[in-house]
Amino acid sequence: MTETELPASIQYLLIGVQIIATVGFLYLIWPYVRKERWREKFIENKSARSILIVFVIIFLFSYGMAAFFDAFFPVERLDIAP
C-alpha cells in the first residue's frame, strides 16, 4: 500500500501527528537549547568551526550529486499490468 492509496483523512491525521510531535519535541528541548553558549562552543572554537564547515561541504556535495543524478538519470517507471 502506498501513500496514494490511503484515504485523505488518514493522511491529514498522520501529518497532524507529525506536527504535534515536532512542537512537543521543541517544547521539551527549548530550555536546554536556550541555556547553551553556542557562540563559544561552535564559532569561536576553531576545531569545531572547521568540523561544521566540513559537514556543510559534505551535505552540499551529497545534495548536488543527488540533484545531478535526478536531473540526468531519472528513475524509469515500469508499467506492469496486473
mmCIF file of the N, C-alpha and C atoms, coordinates in Angstrom:
data_MODEL
# 
_entry.id   MODEL 
# 
loop_
_atom_site.group_PDB 
_atom_site.id 
_atom_site.type_symbol 
_atom_site.label_atom_id 
_atom_site.label_alt_id 
_atom_site.label_comp_id 
_atom_site.label_asym_id 
_atom_site.label_entity_id 
_atom_site.label_seq_id 
_atom_site.pdbx_PDB_ins_code 
_atom_site.Cartn_x 
_atom_site.Cartn_y 
_atom_site.Cartn_z 
_atom_site.occupancy 
_atom_site.B_iso_or_equiv 
_atom_site.pdbx_formal_charge 
_atom_site.auth_seq_id 
_atom_site.auth_comp_id 
_atom_site.auth_asym_id 
_atom_site.auth_atom_id 
_atom_site.pdbx_PDB_model_num 
ATOM 1   N N  . MET A 1 1  ? 0.853  -1.181 0.000   1.00 0.00 ? 1  MET A N  1 
ATOM 2   C CA . MET A 1 1  ? 0.000  0.000  0.000   1.00 0.00 ? 1  MET A CA 1 
ATOM 3   C C  . MET A 1 1  ? 0.898  1.243  0.000   1.00 0.00 ? 1  MET A C  1 
ATOM 4   N N  . THR A 1 2  ? 0.630  2.143  -0.902  1.00 0.00 ? 2  THR A N  1 
ATOM 5   C CA . THR A 1 2  ? 1.392  3.390  -0.950  1.00 0.00 ? 2  THR A CA 1 
ATOM 6   C C  . THR A 1 2  ? 0.576  4.517  -0.335  1.00 0.00 ? 2  THR A C  1 
ATOM 7   N N  . GLU A 1 3  ? 1.234  5.672  -0.203  1.00 0.00 ? 3  GLU A N  1 
ATOM 8   C CA . GLU A 1 3  ? 0.513  6.789  0.411   1.00 0.00 ? 3  GLU A CA 1 
ATOM 9   C C  . GLU A 1 3  ? -0.617 7.309  -0.458  1.00 0.00 ? 3  GLU A C  1 
ATOM 10  N N  . THR A 1 4  ? -0.593 7.026  -1.756  1.00 0.00 ? 4  THR A N  1 
ATOM 11  C CA . THR A 1 4  ? -1.685 7.484  -2.608  1.00 0.00 ? 4  THR A CA 1 
ATOM 12  C C  . THR A 1 4  ? -2.933 6.623  -2.430  1.00 0.00 ? 4  THR A C  1 
ATOM 13  N N  . GLU A 1 5  ? -2.784 5.431  -1.836  1.00 0.00 ? 5  GLU A N  1 
ATOM 14  C CA . GLU A 1 5  ? -3.930 4.567  -1.617  1.00 0.00 ? 5  GLU A CA 1 
ATOM 15  C C  . GLU A 1 5  ? -4.631 4.849  -0.292  1.00 0.00 ? 5  GLU A C  1 
ATOM 16  N N  . LEU A 1 6  ? -3.995 5.624  0.586   1.00 0.00 ? 6  LEU A N  1 
ATOM 17  C CA . LEU A 1 6  ? -4.608 5.943  1.876   1.00 0.00 ? 6  LEU A CA 1 
ATOM 18  C C  . LEU A 1 6  ? -5.711 6.977  1.705   1.00 0.00 ? 6  LEU A C  1 
ATOM 19  N N  . PRO A 1 7  ? -6.750 6.908  2.496   1.00 0.00 ? 7  PRO A N  1 
ATOM 20  C CA . PRO A 1 7  ? -7.772 7.961  2.463   1.00 0.00 ? 7  PRO A CA 1 
ATOM 21  C C  . PRO A 1 7  ? -7.176 9.302  2.913   1.00 0.00 ? 7  PRO A C  1 
ATOM 22  N N  . ALA A 1 8  ? -7.755 10.364 2.433   1.00 0.00 ? 8  ALA A N  1 
ATOM 23  C CA . ALA A 1 8  ? -7.237 11.697 2.733   1.00 0.00 ? 8  ALA A CA 1 
ATOM 24  C C  . ALA A 1 8  ? -7.279 11.991 4.229   1.00 0.00 ? 8  ALA A C  1 
ATOM 25  N N  . SER A 1 9  ? -8.307 11.491 4.923   1.00 0.00 ? 9  SER A N  1 
ATOM 26  C CA . SER A 1 9  ? -8.411 11.770 6.363   1.00 0.00 ? 9  SER A CA 1 
ATOM 27  C C  . SER A 1 9  ? -7.255 11.153 7.133   1.00 0.00 ? 9  SER A C  1 
ATOM 28  N N  . ILE A 1 10 ? -6.816 9.962  6.738   1.00 0.00 ? 10 ILE A N  1 
ATOM 29  C CA . ILE A 1 10 ? -5.688 9.326  7.421   1.00 0.00 ? 10 ILE A CA 1 
ATOM 30  C C  . ILE A 1 10 ? -4.391 10.069 7.104   1.00 0.00 ? 10 ILE A C  1 
ATOM 31  N N  . GLN A 1 11 ? -4.247 10.544 5.877   1.00 0.00 ? 11 GLN A N  1 
ATOM 32  C CA . GLN A 1 11 ? -3.061 11.325 5.531   1.00 0.00 ? 11 GLN A CA 1 
ATOM 33  C C  . GLN A 1 11 ? -2.991 12.598 6.373   1.00 0.00 ? 11 GLN A C  1 
ATOM 34  N N  . TYR A 1 12 ? -4.124 13.299 6.511   1.00 0.00 ? 12 TYR A N  1 
ATOM 35  C CA . TYR A 1 12 ? -4.137 14.514 7.318   1.00 0.00 ? 12 TYR A CA 1 
ATOM 36  C C  . TYR A 1 12 ? -3.885 14.205 8.791   1.00 0.00 ? 12 TYR A C  1 
ATOM 37  N N  . LEU A 1 13 ? -4.385 13.075 9.266   1.00 0.00 ? 13 LEU A N  1 
ATOM 38  C CA . LEU A 1 13 ? -4.143 12.672 10.646  1.00 0.00 ? 13 LEU A CA 1 
ATOM 39  C C  . LEU A 1 13 ? -2.653 12.421 10.878  1.00 0.00 ? 13 LEU A C  1 
ATOM 40  N N  . LEU A 1 14 ? -1.994 11.729 9.958   1.00 0.00 ? 14 LEU A N  1 
ATOM 41  C CA . LEU A 1 14 ? -0.567 11.462 10.095  1.00 0.00 ? 14 LEU A CA 1 
ATOM 42  C C  . LEU A 1 14 ? 0.255  12.744 10.056  1.00 0.00 ? 14 LEU A C  1 
ATOM 43  N N  . ILE A 1 15 ? -0.115 13.667 9.184   1.00 0.00 ? 15 ILE A N  1 
ATOM 44  C CA . ILE A 1 15 ? 0.582  14.950 9.125   1.00 0.00 ? 15 ILE A CA 1 
ATOM 45  C C  . ILE A 1 15 ? 0.390  15.712 10.428  1.00 0.00 ? 15 ILE A C  1 
ATOM 46  N N  . GLY A 1 16 ? -0.823 15.688 10.979  1.00 0.00 ? 16 GLY A N  1 
ATOM 47  C CA . GLY A 1 16 ? -1.092 16.355 12.255  1.00 0.00 ? 16 GLY A CA 1 
ATOM 48  C C  . GLY A 1 16 ? -0.292 15.760 13.395  1.00 0.00 ? 16 GLY A C  1 
ATOM 49  N N  . VAL A 1 17 ? -0.180 14.428 13.427  1.00 0.00 ? 17 VAL A N  1 
ATOM 50  C CA . VAL A 1 17 ? 0.609  13.768 14.473  1.00 0.00 ? 17 VAL A CA 1 
ATOM 51  C C  . VAL A 1 17 ? 2.080  14.176 14.368  1.00 0.00 ? 17 VAL A C  1 
ATOM 52  N N  . GLN A 1 18 ? 2.601  14.267 13.149  1.00 0.00 ? 18 GLN A N  1 
ATOM 53  C CA . GLN A 1 18 ? 3.991  14.679 12.968  1.00 0.00 ? 18 GLN A CA 1 
ATOM 54  C C  . GLN A 1 18 ? 4.208  16.113 13.429  1.00 0.00 ? 18 GLN A C  1 
ATOM 55  N N  . ILE A 1 19 ? 3.266  16.997 13.122  1.00 0.00 ? 19 ILE A N  1 
ATOM 56  C CA . ILE A 1 19 ? 3.399  18.393 13.541  1.00 0.00 ? 19 ILE A CA 1 
ATOM 57  C C  . ILE A 1 19 ? 3.324  18.505 15.064  1.00 0.00 ? 19 ILE A C  1 
ATOM 58  N N  . ILE A 1 20 ? 2.389  17.777 15.682  1.00 0.00 ? 20 ILE A N  1 
ATOM 59  C CA . ILE A 1 20 ? 2.270  17.804 17.139  1.00 0.00 ? 20 ILE A CA 1 
ATOM 60  C C  . ILE A 1 20 ? 3.530  17.242 17.790  1.00 0.00 ? 20 ILE A C  1 
ATOM 61  N N  . ALA A 1 21 ? 4.097  16.179 17.232  1.00 0.00 ? 21 ALA A N  1 
ATOM 62  C CA . ALA A 1 21 ? 5.320  15.601 17.776  1.00 0.00 ? 21 ALA A CA 1 
ATOM 63  C C  . ALA A 1 21 ? 6.487  16.581 17.664  1.00 0.00 ? 21 ALA A C  1 
ATOM 64  N N  . THR A 1 22 ? 6.576  17.308 16.553  1.00 0.00 ? 22 THR A N  1 
ATOM 65  C CA . THR A 1 22 ? 7.645  18.295 16.388  1.00 0.00 ? 22 THR A CA 1 
ATOM 66  C C  . THR A 1 22 ? 7.508  19.420 17.392  1.00 0.00 ? 22 THR A C  1 
ATOM 67  N N  . VAL A 1 23 ? 6.303  19.934 17.559  1.00 0.00 ? 23 VAL A N  1 
ATOM 68  C CA . VAL A 1 23 ? 6.076  21.014 18.524  1.00 0.00 ? 23 VAL A CA 1 
ATOM 69  C C  . VAL A 1 23 ? 6.372  20.525 19.945  1.00 0.00 ? 23 VAL A C  1 
ATOM 70  N N  . GLY A 1 24 ? 5.953  19.322 20.285  1.00 0.00 ? 24 GLY A N  1 
ATOM 71  C CA . GLY A 1 24 ? 6.227  18.769 21.607  1.00 0.00 ? 24 GLY A CA 1 
ATOM 72  C C  . GLY A 1 24 ? 7.715  18.583 21.850  1.00 0.00 ? 24 GLY A C  1 
ATOM 73  N N  . PHE A 1 25 ? 8.428  18.106 20.848  1.00 0.00 ? 25 PHE A N  1 
ATOM 74  C CA . PHE A 1 25 ? 9.874  17.938 20.978  1.00 0.00 ? 25 PHE A CA 1 
ATOM 75  C C  . PHE A 1 25 ? 10.558 19.279 21.204  1.00 0.00 ? 25 PHE A C  1 
ATOM 76  N N  . LEU A 1 26 ? 10.185 20.292 20.417  1.00 0.00 ? 26 LEU A N  1 
ATOM 77  C CA . LEU A 1 26 ? 10.774 21.622 20.600  1.00 0.00 ? 26 LEU A CA 1 
ATOM 78  C C  . LEU A 1 26 ? 10.430 22.201 21.967  1.00 0.00 ? 26 LEU A C  1 
ATOM 79  N N  . TYR A 1 27 ? 9.229  21.952 22.459  1.00 0.00 ? 27 TYR A N  1 
ATOM 80  C CA . TYR A 1 27 ? 8.832  22.426 23.788  1.00 0.00 ? 27 TYR A CA 1 
ATOM 81  C C  . TYR A 1 27 ? 9.694  21.791 24.879  1.00 0.00 ? 27 TYR A C  1 
ATOM 82  N N  . LEU A 1 28 ? 10.025 20.510 24.701  1.00 0.00 ? 28 LEU A N  1 
ATOM 83  C CA . LEU A 1 28 ? 10.820 19.823 25.707  1.00 0.00 ? 28 LEU A CA 1 
ATOM 84  C C  . LEU A 1 28 ? 12.290 20.240 25.698  1.00 0.00 ? 28 LEU A C  1 
ATOM 85  N N  . ILE A 1 29 ? 12.869 20.467 24.528  1.00 0.00 ? 29 ILE A N  1 
ATOM 86  C CA . ILE A 1 29 ? 14.303 20.747 24.480  1.00 0.00 ? 29 ILE A CA 1 
ATOM 87  C C  . ILE A 1 29 ? 14.636 22.230 24.507  1.00 0.00 ? 29 ILE A C  1 
ATOM 88  N N  . TRP A 1 30 ? 13.656 23.117 24.321  1.00 0.00 ? 30 TRP A N  1 
ATOM 89  C CA . TRP A 1 30 ? 13.953 24.541 24.221  1.00 0.00 ? 30 TRP A CA 1 
ATOM 90  C C  . TRP A 1 30 ? 14.687 25.107 25.440  1.00 0.00 ? 30 TRP A C  1 
ATOM 91  N N  . PRO A 1 31 ? 14.344 24.760 26.685  1.00 0.00 ? 31 PRO A N  1 
ATOM 92  C CA . PRO A 1 31 ? 15.111 25.304 27.819  1.00 0.00 ? 31 PRO A CA 1 
ATOM 93  C C  . PRO A 1 31 ? 16.592 24.915 27.776  1.00 0.00 ? 31 PRO A C  1 
ATOM 94  N N  . TYR A 1 32 ? 16.892 23.712 27.327  1.00 0.00 ? 32 TYR A N  1 
ATOM 95  C CA . TYR A 1 32 ? 18.290 23.275 27.237  1.00 0.00 ? 32 TYR A CA 1 
ATOM 96  C C  . TYR A 1 32 ? 19.018 23.994 26.107  1.00 0.00 ? 32 TYR A C  1 
ATOM 97  N N  . VAL A 1 33 ? 18.337 24.202 25.010  1.00 0.00 ? 33 VAL A N  1 
ATOM 98  C CA . VAL A 1 33 ? 18.952 24.899 23.881  1.00 0.00 ? 33 VAL A CA 1 
ATOM 99  C C  . VAL A 1 33 ? 19.237 26.349 24.240  1.00 0.00 ? 33 VAL A C  1 
ATOM 100 N N  . ARG A 1 34 ? 18.318 26.976 24.961  1.00 0.00 ? 34 ARG A N  1 
ATOM 101 C CA . ARG A 1 34 ? 18.473 28.386 25.311  1.00 0.00 ? 34 ARG A CA 1 
ATOM 102 C C  . ARG A 1 34 ? 19.609 28.603 26.306  1.00 0.00 ? 34 ARG A C  1 
ATOM 103 N N  . LYS A 1 35 ? 19.898 27.625 27.166  1.00 0.00 ? 35 LYS A N  1 
ATOM 104 C CA . LYS A 1 35 ? 20.944 27.771 28.182  1.00 0.00 ? 35 LYS A CA 1 
ATOM 105 C C  . LYS A 1 35 ? 22.351 27.708 27.609  1.00 0.00 ? 35 LYS A C  1 
ATOM 106 N N  . GLU A 1 36 ? 22.524 26.990 26.517  1.00 0.00 ? 36 GLU A N  1 
ATOM 107 C CA . GLU A 1 36 ? 23.863 26.768 25.980  1.00 0.00 ? 36 GLU A CA 1 
ATOM 108 C C  . GLU A 1 36 ? 24.470 28.050 25.419  1.00 0.00 ? 36 GLU A C  1 
ATOM 109 N N  . ARG A 1 37 ? 25.788 28.106 25.464  1.00 0.00 ? 37 ARG A N  1 
ATOM 110 C CA . ARG A 1 37 ? 26.525 29.225 24.857  1.00 0.00 ? 37 ARG A CA 1 
ATOM 111 C C  . ARG A 1 37 ? 27.066 28.739 23.517  1.00 0.00 ? 37 ARG A C  1 
ATOM 112 N N  . TRP A 1 38 ? 26.235 28.878 22.489  1.00 0.00 ? 38 TRP A N  1 
ATOM 113 C CA . TRP A 1 38 ? 26.533 28.313 21.183  1.00 0.00 ? 38 TRP A CA 1 
ATOM 114 C C  . TRP A 1 38 ? 27.709 28.998 20.508  1.00 0.00 ? 38 TRP A C  1 
ATOM 115 N N  . ARG A 1 39 ? 27.813 30.286 20.677  1.00 0.00 ? 39 ARG A N  1 
ATOM 116 C CA . ARG A 1 39 ? 28.908 31.014 20.015  1.00 0.00 ? 39 ARG A CA 1 
ATOM 117 C C  . ARG A 1 39 ? 30.259 30.539 20.531  1.00 0.00 ? 39 ARG A C  1 
ATOM 118 N N  . GLU A 1 40 ? 30.386 30.388 21.837  1.00 0.00 ? 40 GLU A N  1 
ATOM 119 C CA . GLU A 1 40 ? 31.654 29.933 22.397  1.00 0.00 ? 40 GLU A CA 1 
ATOM 120 C C  . GLU A 1 40 ? 31.969 28.497 21.983  1.00 0.00 ? 40 GLU A C  1 
ATOM 121 N N  . LYS A 1 41 ? 30.955 27.667 21.884  1.00 0.00 ? 41 LYS A N  1 
ATOM 122 C CA . LYS A 1 41 ? 31.181 26.257 21.577  1.00 0.00 ? 41 LYS A CA 1 
ATOM 123 C C  . LYS A 1 41 ? 31.531 26.013 20.115  1.00 0.00 ? 41 LYS A C  1 
ATOM 124 N N  . PHE A 1 42 ? 30.860 26.700 19.207  1.00 0.00 ? 42 PHE A N  1 
ATOM 125 C CA . PHE A 1 42 ? 30.984 26.339 17.797  1.00 0.00 ? 42 PHE A CA 1 
ATOM 126 C C  . PHE A 1 42 ? 31.652 27.396 16.926  1.00 0.00 ? 42 PHE A C  1 
ATOM 127 N N  . ILE A 1 43 ? 31.475 28.663 17.202  1.00 0.00 ? 43 ILE A N  1 
ATOM 128 C CA . ILE A 1 43 ? 32.014 29.689 16.313  1.00 0.00 ? 43 ILE A CA 1 
ATOM 129 C C  . ILE A 1 43 ? 33.437 30.074 16.731  1.00 0.00 ? 43 ILE A C  1 
ATOM 130 N N  . GLU A 1 44 ? 33.647 30.304 18.016  1.00 0.00 ? 44 GLU A N  1 
ATOM 131 C CA . GLU A 1 44 ? 34.972 30.730 18.471  1.00 0.00 ? 44 GLU A CA 1 
ATOM 132 C C  . GLU A 1 44 ? 35.949 29.570 18.592  1.00 0.00 ? 44 GLU A C  1 
ATOM 133 N N  . ASN A 1 45 ? 35.457 28.339 18.703  1.00 0.00 ? 45 ASN A N  1 
ATOM 134 C CA . ASN A 1 45 ? 36.313 27.159 18.768  1.00 0.00 ? 45 ASN A CA 1 
ATOM 135 C C  . ASN A 1 45 ? 36.708 26.778 17.344  1.00 0.00 ? 45 ASN A C  1 
ATOM 136 N N  . LYS A 1 46 ? 38.019 26.872 17.030  1.00 0.00 ? 46 LYS A N  1 
ATOM 137 C CA . LYS A 1 46 ? 38.457 26.682 15.649  1.00 0.00 ? 46 LYS A CA 1 
ATOM 138 C C  . LYS A 1 46 ? 38.247 25.254 15.150  1.00 0.00 ? 46 LYS A C  1 
ATOM 139 N N  . SER A 1 47 ? 38.478 24.265 15.988  1.00 0.00 ? 47 SER A N  1 
ATOM 140 C CA . SER A 1 47 ? 38.304 22.886 15.516  1.00 0.00 ? 47 SER A CA 1 
ATOM 141 C C  . SER A 1 47 ? 36.825 22.568 15.298  1.00 0.00 ? 47 SER A C  1 
ATOM 142 N N  . ALA A 1 48 ? 35.958 23.042 16.184  1.00 0.00 ? 48 ALA A N  1 
ATOM 143 C CA . ALA A 1 48 ? 34.525 22.813 15.994  1.00 0.00 ? 48 ALA A CA 1 
ATOM 144 C C  . ALA A 1 48 ? 34.025 23.542 14.753  1.00 0.00 ? 48 ALA A C  1 
ATOM 145 N N  . ARG A 1 49 ? 34.530 24.753 14.520  1.00 0.00 ? 49 ARG A N  1 
ATOM 146 C CA . ARG A 1 49 ? 34.112 25.501 13.325  1.00 0.00 ? 49 ARG A CA 1 
ATOM 147 C C  . ARG A 1 49 ? 34.544 24.770 12.061  1.00 0.00 ? 49 ARG A C  1 
ATOM 148 N N  . SER A 1 50 ? 35.792 24.222 12.044  1.00 0.00 ? 50 SER A N  1 
ATOM 149 C CA . SER A 1 50 ? 36.209 23.509 10.847  1.00 0.00 ? 50 SER A CA 1 
ATOM 150 C C  . SER A 1 50 ? 35.412 22.236 10.624  1.00 0.00 ? 50 SER A C  1 
ATOM 151 N N  . ILE A 1 51 ? 35.021 21.545 11.704  1.00 0.00 ? 51 ILE A N  1 
ATOM 152 C CA . ILE A 1 51 ? 34.185 20.351 11.546  1.00 0.00 ? 51 ILE A CA 1 
ATOM 153 C C  . ILE A 1 51 ? 32.816 20.735 10.981  1.00 0.00 ? 51 ILE A C  1 
ATOM 154 N N  . LEU A 1 52 ? 32.250 21.843 11.461  1.00 0.00 ? 52 LEU A N  1 
ATOM 155 C CA . LEU A 1 52 ? 30.969 22.304 10.907  1.00 0.00 ? 52 LEU A CA 1 
ATOM 156 C C  . LEU A 1 52 ? 31.085 22.651 9.431   1.00 0.00 ? 52 LEU A C  1 
ATOM 157 N N  . ILE A 1 53 ? 32.171 23.294 9.056   1.00 0.00 ? 53 ILE A N  1 
ATOM 158 C CA . ILE A 1 53 ? 32.379 23.645 7.646   1.00 0.00 ? 53 ILE A CA 1 
ATOM 159 C C  . ILE A 1 53 ? 32.477 22.381 6.793   1.00 0.00 ? 53 ILE A C  1 
ATOM 160 N N  . VAL A 1 54 ? 33.200 21.364 7.287   1.00 0.00 ? 54 VAL A N  1 
ATOM 161 C CA . VAL A 1 54 ? 33.324 20.104 6.549   1.00 0.00 ? 54 VAL A CA 1 
ATOM 162 C C  . VAL A 1 54 ? 31.964 19.422 6.416   1.00 0.00 ? 54 VAL A C  1 
ATOM 163 N N  . PHE A 1 55 ? 31.154 19.424 7.485   1.00 0.00 ? 55 PHE A N  1 
ATOM 164 C CA . PHE A 1 55 ? 29.821 18.841 7.399   1.00 0.00 ? 55 PHE A CA 1 
ATOM 165 C C  . PHE A 1 55 ? 28.962 19.565 6.378   1.00 0.00 ? 55 PHE A C  1 
ATOM 166 N N  . VAL A 1 56 ? 29.043 20.875 6.331   1.00 0.00 ? 56 VAL A N  1 
ATOM 167 C CA . VAL A 1 56 ? 28.259 21.638 5.350   1.00 0.00 ? 56 VAL A CA 1 
ATOM 168 C C  . VAL A 1 56 ? 28.727 21.314 3.937   1.00 0.00 ? 56 VAL A C  1 
ATOM 169 N N  . ILE A 1 57 ? 30.026 21.208 3.741   1.00 0.00 ? 57 ILE A N  1 
ATOM 170 C CA . ILE A 1 57 ? 30.549 20.875 2.413   1.00 0.00 ? 57 ILE A CA 1 
ATOM 171 C C  . ILE A 1 57 ? 30.102 19.479 1.994   1.00 0.00 ? 57 ILE A C  1 
ATOM 172 N N  . ILE A 1 58 ? 30.153 18.511 2.917   1.00 0.00 ? 58 ILE A N  1 
ATOM 173 C CA . ILE A 1 58 ? 29.701 17.146 2.604   1.00 0.00 ? 58 ILE A CA 1 
ATOM 174 C C  . ILE A 1 58 ? 28.210 17.147 2.257   1.00 0.00 ? 58 ILE A C  1 
ATOM 175 N N  . PHE A 1 59 ? 27.403 17.886 3.032   1.00 0.00 ? 59 PHE A N  1 
ATOM 176 C CA . PHE A 1 59 ? 25.977 17.960 2.737   1.00 0.00 ? 59 PHE A CA 1 
ATOM 177 C C  . PHE A 1 59 ? 25.729 18.561 1.358   1.00 0.00 ? 59 PHE A C  1 
ATOM 178 N N  . LEU A 1 60 ? 26.402 19.664 1.041   1.00 0.00 ? 60 LEU A N  1 
ATOM 179 C CA . LEU A 1 60 ? 26.212 20.294 -0.271  1.00 0.00 ? 60 LEU A CA 1 
ATOM 180 C C  . LEU A 1 60 ? 26.657 19.374 -1.404  1.00 0.00 ? 60 LEU A C  1 
ATOM 181 N N  . PHE A 1 61 ? 27.756 18.652 -1.202  1.00 0.00 ? 61 PHE A N  1 
ATOM 182 C CA . PHE A 1 61 ? 28.213 17.712 -2.221  1.00 0.00 ? 61 PHE A CA 1 
ATOM 183 C C  . PHE A 1 61 ? 27.192 16.604 -2.434  1.00 0.00 ? 61 PHE A C  1 
ATOM 184 N N  . SER A 1 62 ? 26.679 16.033 -1.342  1.00 0.00 ? 62 SER A N  1 
ATOM 185 C CA . SER A 1 62 ? 25.688 14.960 -1.457  1.00 0.00 ? 62 SER A CA 1 
ATOM 186 C C  . SER A 1 62 ? 24.413 15.462 -2.135  1.00 0.00 ? 62 SER A C  1 
ATOM 187 N N  . TYR A 1 63 ? 23.970 16.647 -1.744  1.00 0.00 ? 63 TYR A N  1 
ATOM 188 C CA . TYR A 1 63 ? 22.767 17.222 -2.346  1.00 0.00 ? 63 TYR A CA 1 
ATOM 189 C C  . TYR A 1 63 ? 22.993 17.494 -3.834  1.00 0.00 ? 63 TYR A C  1 
ATOM 190 N N  . GLY A 1 64 ? 24.160 18.007 -4.175  1.00 0.00 ? 64 GLY A N  1 
ATOM 191 C CA . GLY A 1 64 ? 24.476 18.280 -5.576  1.00 0.00 ? 64 GLY A CA 1 
ATOM 192 C C  . GLY A 1 64 ? 24.538 17.013 -6.411  1.00 0.00 ? 64 GLY A C  1 
ATOM 193 N N  . MET A 1 65 ? 25.140 15.958 -5.860  1.00 0.00 ? 65 MET A N  1 
ATOM 194 C CA . MET A 1 65 ? 25.205 14.690 -6.601  1.00 0.00 ? 65 MET A CA 1 
ATOM 195 C C  . MET A 1 65 ? 23.805 14.106 -6.800  1.00 0.00 ? 65 MET A C  1 
ATOM 196 N N  . ALA A 1 66 ? 22.970 14.185 -5.776  1.00 0.00 ? 66 ALA A N  1 
ATOM 197 C CA . ALA A 1 66 ? 21.603 13.674 -5.906  1.00 0.00 ? 66 ALA A CA 1 
ATOM 198 C C  . ALA A 1 66 ? 20.832 14.474 -6.947  1.00 0.00 ? 66 ALA A C  1 
ATOM 199 N N  . ALA A 1 67 ? 20.988 15.792 -6.943  1.00 0.00 ? 67 ALA A N  1 
ATOM 200 C CA . ALA A 1 67 ? 20.305 16.625 -7.928  1.00 0.00 ? 67 ALA A CA 1 
ATOM 201 C C  . ALA A 1 67 ? 20.804 16.324 -9.336  1.00 0.00 ? 67 ALA A C  1 
ATOM 202 N N  . PHE A 1 68 ? 22.117 16.114 -9.476  1.00 0.00 ? 68 PHE A N  1 
ATOM 203 C CA . PHE A 1 68 ? 22.691 15.788 -10.777 1.00 0.00 ? 68 PHE A CA 1 
ATOM 204 C C  . PHE A 1 68 ? 22.106 14.486 -11.324 1.00 0.00 ? 68 PHE A C  1 
ATOM 205 N N  . PHE A 1 69 ? 22.105 13.443 -10.492 1.00 0.00 ? 69 PHE A N  1 
ATOM 206 C CA . PHE A 1 69 ? 21.598 12.157 -10.975 1.00 0.00 ? 69 PHE A CA 1 
ATOM 207 C C  . PHE A 1 69 ? 20.094 12.177 -11.180 1.00 0.00 ? 69 PHE A C  1 
ATOM 208 N N  . ASP A 1 70 ? 19.370 12.940 -10.380 1.00 0.00 ? 70 ASP A N  1 
ATOM 209 C CA . ASP A 1 70 ? 17.926 13.058 -10.610 1.00 0.00 ? 70 ASP A CA 1 
ATOM 210 C C  . ASP A 1 70 ? 17.639 13.772 -11.921 1.00 0.00 ? 70 ASP A C  1 
ATOM 211 N N  . ALA A 1 71 ? 18.473 14.756 -12.261 1.00 0.00 ? 71 ALA A N  1 
ATOM 212 C CA . ALA A 1 71 ? 18.241 15.528 -13.481 1.00 0.00 ? 71 ALA A CA 1 
ATOM 213 C C  . ALA A 1 71 ? 18.646 14.745 -14.737 1.00 0.00 ? 71 ALA A C  1 
ATOM 214 N N  . PHE A 1 72 ? 19.803 14.071 -14.683 1.00 0.00 ? 72 PHE A N  1 
ATOM 215 C CA . PHE A 1 72 ? 20.327 13.460 -15.901 1.00 0.00 ? 72 PHE A CA 1 
ATOM 216 C C  . PHE A 1 72 ? 20.067 11.958 -16.007 1.00 0.00 ? 72 PHE A C  1 
ATOM 217 N N  . PHE A 1 73 ? 19.789 11.297 -14.902 1.00 0.00 ? 73 PHE A N  1 
ATOM 218 C CA . PHE A 1 73 ? 19.499 9.871  -14.926 1.00 0.00 ? 73 PHE A CA 1 
ATOM 219 C C  . PHE A 1 73 ? 18.251 9.591  -14.088 1.00 0.00 ? 73 PHE A C  1 
ATOM 220 N N  . PRO A 1 74 ? 17.093 10.005 -14.572 1.00 0.00 ? 74 PRO A N  1 
ATOM 221 C CA . PRO A 1 74 ? 15.880 9.843  -13.753 1.00 0.00 ? 74 PRO A CA 1 
ATOM 222 C C  . PRO A 1 74 ? 15.498 8.362  -13.633 1.00 0.00 ? 74 PRO A C  1 
ATOM 223 N N  . VAL A 1 75 ? 14.714 8.096  -12.613 1.00 0.00 ? 75 VAL A N  1 
ATOM 224 C CA . VAL A 1 75 ? 14.227 6.740  -12.391 1.00 0.00 ? 75 VAL A CA 1 
ATOM 225 C C  . VAL A 1 75 ? 13.173 6.427  -13.436 1.00 0.00 ? 75 VAL A C  1 
ATOM 226 N N  . GLU A 1 76 ? 13.310 5.311  -14.079 1.00 0.00 ? 76 GLU A N  1 
ATOM 227 C CA . GLU A 1 76 ? 12.351 4.916  -15.098 1.00 0.00 ? 76 GLU A CA 1 
ATOM 228 C C  . GLU A 1 76 ? 11.271 4.074  -14.445 1.00 0.00 ? 76 GLU A C  1 
ATOM 229 N N  . ARG A 1 77 ? 10.037 4.454  -14.649 1.00 0.00 ? 77 ARG A N  1 
ATOM 230 C CA . ARG A 1 77 ? 8.903  3.715  -14.100 1.00 0.00 ? 77 ARG A CA 1 
ATOM 231 C C  . ARG A 1 77 ? 8.485  2.646  -15.089 1.00 0.00 ? 77 ARG A C  1 
ATOM 232 N N  . LEU A 1 78 ? 8.390  1.431  -14.597 1.00 0.00 ? 78 LEU A N  1 
ATOM 233 C CA . LEU A 1 78 ? 7.935  0.340  -15.434 1.00 0.00 ? 78 LEU A CA 1 
ATOM 234 C C  . LEU A 1 78 ? 6.455  0.107  -15.179 1.00 0.00 ? 78 LEU A C  1 
ATOM 235 N N  . ASP A 1 79 ? 5.674  0.161  -16.223 1.00 0.00 ? 79 ASP A N  1 
ATOM 236 C CA . ASP A 1 79 ? 4.243  -0.081 -16.112 1.00 0.00 ? 79 ASP A CA 1 
ATOM 237 C C  . ASP A 1 79 ? 3.987  -1.580 -16.292 1.00 0.00 ? 79 ASP A C  1 
ATOM 238 N N  . ILE A 1 80 ? 3.683  -2.223 -15.199 1.00 0.00 ? 80 ILE A N  1 
ATOM 239 C CA . ILE A 1 80 ? 3.412  -3.660 -15.259 1.00 0.00 ? 80 ILE A CA 1 
ATOM 240 C C  . ILE A 1 80 ? 1.914  -3.835 -15.044 1.00 0.00 ? 80 ILE A C  1 
ATOM 241 N N  . ALA A 1 81 ? 1.272  -4.371 -16.040 1.00 0.00 ? 81 ALA A N  1 
ATOM 242 C CA . ALA A 1 81 ? -0.159 -4.569 -15.977 1.00 0.00 ? 81 ALA A CA 1 
ATOM 243 C C  . ALA A 1 81 ? -0.474 -5.728 -15.025 1.00 0.00 ? 81 ALA A C  1 
ATOM 244 N N  . PRO A 1 82 ? -1.461 -5.544 -14.133 1.00 0.00 ? 82 PRO A N  1 
ATOM 245 C CA . PRO A 1 82 ? -1.796 -6.640 -13.232 1.00 0.00 ? 82 PRO A CA 1 
ATOM 246 C C  . PRO A 1 82 ? -2.541 -7.758 -13.912 1.00 0.00 ? 82 PRO A C  1 
# 
